[in-house]
Each structure stands twice: as C-alpha cells, then as structure tokens.
Amino acid sequence: MRILALPLRLFAVLAVLGAALGPAPGQVPVAASPAGINTAFVKLFGGVKAFTAKTEARVFDAQQKEAVLMRMDWAVRDGQVRLEINLEDVSGRDFPAGSATTLKQAGMSRIISVFRPEKKATFMIYPGVQSYQVVPLEPAEAAASEKDLKLERKELGRETLDGHACVKNQVVVKRGQERVLTAVTWNAADLREFPVQIELKEKQNTVRLRFSRIQFAPPAAAQFEVPAGYGLLK
C-alpha cells in the first residue's frame, strides 16, 4: 500500500516542475497537485477531529540541508482535510526559478486540495481559473477507514517547541500487523496532545511540518466543497 503525505509528493514534483511547465505554460499543473493526504496521515492527529492551522513544511536532503520551504493553510473536519498552497510562497534550492511566475500567469499558482474519504476522492481546486479536478483515491486508500487503523506511540524524549512542552514520539500507524505510516511527532500537552511538529522520511529526504496558530473550532463545512460555478477540468 502506497502511503504518501502531501509534502513528500509535492517535493518530488517541485524538482521537475520547471521542465514540465516549459512546453505548455497554460497547462494545468496536474502533477503538482498536493493530493497525498490520506486516512493514515489524518490518524496522526489522534483525538483532535477538527482544527485550523498555519503550517511550514521544510524538506531536507540526506545531508540535512534545506531544499524546499512551503507554507500552507490547514483545515480538518471529521476526517476531511483542506490544504491551501500558494506556489508563489514556495522557496528553496530545489524549487525551479520562474515556476511560480509561469503558474501565476496561467492563474494556477493557488491550489486548494480537499481530501474527502467518504467520496473516495481528492478535489483539486484552482480559484484563479474557477475550475477543479477530481483525483480518485487509489483502491487501497479508498477502502481504508479510520476504524481499521491503530496508532502506536513510543516516547523518545521531551522537548519544548514554540513555548509548548512536548513529548517527542515515534509513531506507527498500523492496519492489523501491517505498518502503513511511520513518523515522529511532537505532541503538545497544552494543546490536547496536538502534534505541533511532524517529521517523515522518504528515501533520502526528510519532511518536517511545523504547525502554528492552531484553533480547535470546527471549520465551516462549506470549506470542504467545490465552490458553486466552478467548472470541471478534463
């Protein structure tokens, strides 16, 4: 079963984004769609079923040198996830120069990803051109449900992040005896054990998500719908 978190998939795309955009500046950046969030990743938030937050995602290479920095807005509500990225705000050594400008000119620099497990799909929304795409979940992901998954934690130590006293945990999400996701989380005692930092590894790369301005009020249900009047991109 292929389990990917958003930054891992987007990082791989950013490395080739410039070349992909070169021949067709007006083409929809399907490959850049941040469609990697799934039920196993949502399980990392434990008992927190609804929140909004600002997030910085940093990608480090094998030498722990920063390759990409991207900022995102998160909203989660009962297993549904909304992520918003403005590619004009992405920076780093591995982000192709001029890519954001090309996307902006095409109206595609702002991307909203809405993960809807009950619809077995992720919706990619492009406000700049009032359009959207439907990305079906892979069969194994579509069949997954939170009740099938078990989260196991092993304490690695204690650290303070952004003023929050955290327990650093090795976390494994399992389905039966199968490991479907492994991560390190920093769970803040004063924020309902919310993971204010999540670290994942993909081959030689490390992705670190840092959450801030966390609010536990449920976001509006309308944020997880395709806006009225948006057309389907084919």
C-alpha positions in Angstrom: 0.0 0.0 0.0 1.5 3.3 -1.0 1.1 5.9 1.8 2.3 9.5 1.0 1.9 12.7 2.9 1.5 15.9 0.9 5.0 17.3 1.2 6.6 14.1 0.0 4.7 14.0 -3.2 4.9 17.8 -3.8 8.6 17.8 -3.2 9.2 15.3 -5.9 7.1 17.3 -8.3 8.8 20.6 -7.5 12.1 19.2 -8.7 10.8 18.8 -12.2 8.1 21.4 -12.3 10.1 24.0 -14.3 10.8 21.5 -17.1 7.2 20.3 -17.1 5.8 23.8 -17.4 8.2 24.9 -20.2 6.4 23.5 -23.3 2.9 24.4 -22.1 2.7 27.5 -19.9 -1.1 27.4 -19.8 -1.4 23.8 -18.9 -3.0 22.8 -15.6 -0.3 21.6 -13.2 -1.9 18.2 -12.5 1.4 16.7 -11.4 1.8 19.4 -8.9 -1.5 18.6 -7.2 -0.9 18.1 -3.5 -3.2 15.0 -3.4 -1.2 12.9 -1.0 -3.2 13.3 2.3 -5.0 10.1 3.4 -6.7 8.5 6.3 -3.5 7.1 7.8 -1.9 10.6 7.8 -5.0 12.1 9.5 -4.7 9.4 12.2 -1.5 11.3 13.4 -3.8 14.0 14.9 -5.2 11.5 17.4 -8.3 12.6 19.2 -8.3 16.0 17.5 -11.1 15.8 14.9 -11.3 19.5 13.9 -8.8 22.3 13.7 -7.3 25.0 11.5 -3.7 26.0 11.5 -0.8 27.6 9.6 1.9 25.2 8.5 5.5 25.4 7.4 6.8 22.4 5.5 10.6 22.1 5.1 12.3 19.4 3.0 15.8 18.4 3.9 18.2 16.3 1.8 20.4 13.4 3.0 22.9 16.0 4.4 20.0 17.7 6.3 20.4 20.8 4.1 17.1 22.5 3.4 15.9 22.0 -0.2 12.3 23.4 -0.1 10.2 25.6 2.1 6.5 25.8 1.6 3.7 27.4 3.6 0.2 26.0 3.8 -3.2 26.7 5.4 -4.8 23.6 7.0 -8.4 22.8 7.9 -9.6 19.5 9.2 -13.1 18.4 10.0 -14.2 14.8 10.8 -11.6 13.2 8.6 -11.9 15.7 5.8 -8.8 17.8 5.1 -8.4 21.1 3.2 -5.0 22.3 2.3 -4.2 25.6 0.6 -0.9 26.4 -1.0 0.2 29.5 -2.9 3.2 28.4 -5.0 4.4 32.0 -5.1 5.3 31.5 -1.4 7.4 28.3 -2.1 11.1 28.8 -2.0 14.3 26.8 -1.8 17.2 25.3 -3.6 15.1 22.7 -5.4 12.3 25.0 -6.4 12.8 25.8 -10.1 13.3 29.5 -10.8 10.4 31.1 -12.6 7.9 28.3 -12.0 5.7 30.4 -9.7 5.6 33.2 -12.2 4.6 30.9 -15.0 1.8 29.4 -12.9 0.6 32.8 -11.8 0.4 34.0 -15.4 -1.8 30.9 -16.1 -3.9 31.5 -13.0 -2.7 28.3 -11.4 -0.4 29.4 -8.6 -3.0 29.0 -5.8 -4.1 25.4 -5.3 -6.6 24.1 -2.8 -6.6 20.3 -2.1 -9.7 18.9 -0.4 -9.5 15.3 0.8 -12.9 13.7 1.0 -12.6 10.0 2.1 -16.3 9.4 2.0 -16.3 10.4 -1.6 -13.2 8.3 -2.3 -11.5 11.3 -3.9 -9.4 14.4 -3.5 -10.7 17.5 -5.2 -8.1 19.9 -6.6 -9.5 23.4 -6.8 -7.9 26.3 -8.8 -9.5 29.6 -7.7 -7.6 31.6 -10.3 -9.4 29.9 -13.1 -12.6 28.9 -11.2 -12.0 25.2 -12.0 -11.4 21.9 -10.3 -10.2 18.4 -10.9 -11.2 15.1 -9.2 -8.4 12.8 -8.2 -9.8 9.3 -7.3 -8.2 7.6 -4.4 -6.1 4.5 -5.1 -8.3 1.4 -4.4 -6.4 0.5 -1.2 -6.7 4.1 0.1 -10.4 4.3 -0.8 -11.1 1.1 1.1 -9.3 2.4 4.2 -11.2 3.8 7.1 -10.1 5.2 10.5 -11.6 2.3 12.4 -9.3 -0.1 10.6 -6.2 1.8 11.8 -4.4 1.7 15.0 -1.9 4.3 16.2 1.1 3.2 18.4 3.4 5.7 20.2 6.8 5.2 21.8 8.2 8.1 23.7 11.6 9.3 22.5 12.1 12.3 24.9 10.7 15.7 25.8 11.3 19.0 24.1 9.9 22.5 24.0 8.7 23.9 20.7 7.4 27.4 20.3 6.8 27.6 24.0 4.8 24.3 24.1 6.1 21.4 26.3 6.0 18.4 24.0 6.5 14.7 24.2 8.6 13.5 21.2 7.1 10.2 20.0 7.9 7.6 17.4 4.5 6.9 15.9 3.4 3.9 13.8 0.0 3.7 12.1 -1.0 0.1 11.5 -3.7 -1.9 9.8 -3.6 -5.2 11.6 0.1 -6.1 11.7 0.9 -4.0 8.5 2.7 -0.7 9.0 1.2 1.9 6.7 2.8 5.0 8.1 5.8 5.9 10.3 6.5 9.3 11.7 8.0 11.3 14.6 5.6 13.7 16.3 6.0 16.4 18.9 2.7 16.3 20.9 1.9 19.4 23.0 0.4 18.8 26.4 -1.3 22.2 26.5 -2.9 21.7 23.0 -4.8 18.4 23.6 -1.7 16.4 22.6 -1.8 18.0 19.2 1.3 17.2 17.1 2.8 20.7 16.6 5.6 19.1 14.6 5.5 16.0 12.4 8.6 14.5 10.7 8.5 11.9 8.0 11.2 10.3 5.8 11.0 9.4 2.2 14.2 7.6 0.9 17.0 10.2 1.5 14.7 13.1 2.2 13.2 14.3 5.5 10.0 16.4 5.6 9.2 18.4 8.7 5.8 20.0 9.2 5.5 22.7 11.9 2.0 23.9 12.9 1.2 27.3 14.4 -1.9 29.5 15.1 -3.8 26.3 15.9 -7.5 26.8 16.5 -9.8 23.9 17.6 -13.1 25.4 16.4 -14.5 23.3 13.6 -14.1 24.9 10.2 -17.2 25.6 8.2 -18.4 22.6 6.1 -18.5 24.8 3.0 -14.7 25.0 3.0 -14.7 21.3 2.0 -16.9 21.7 -1.0 -16.1 22.8 -4.6 -17.4 26.4 -4.9 -20.6 26.8 -6.9 -20.0 27.8 -10.5 -16.5 26.1 -10.8 -16.1 24.0 -13.9 -14.6 20.6 -14.1 -11.2 20.4 -15.8 -10.9 17.5 -18.2 
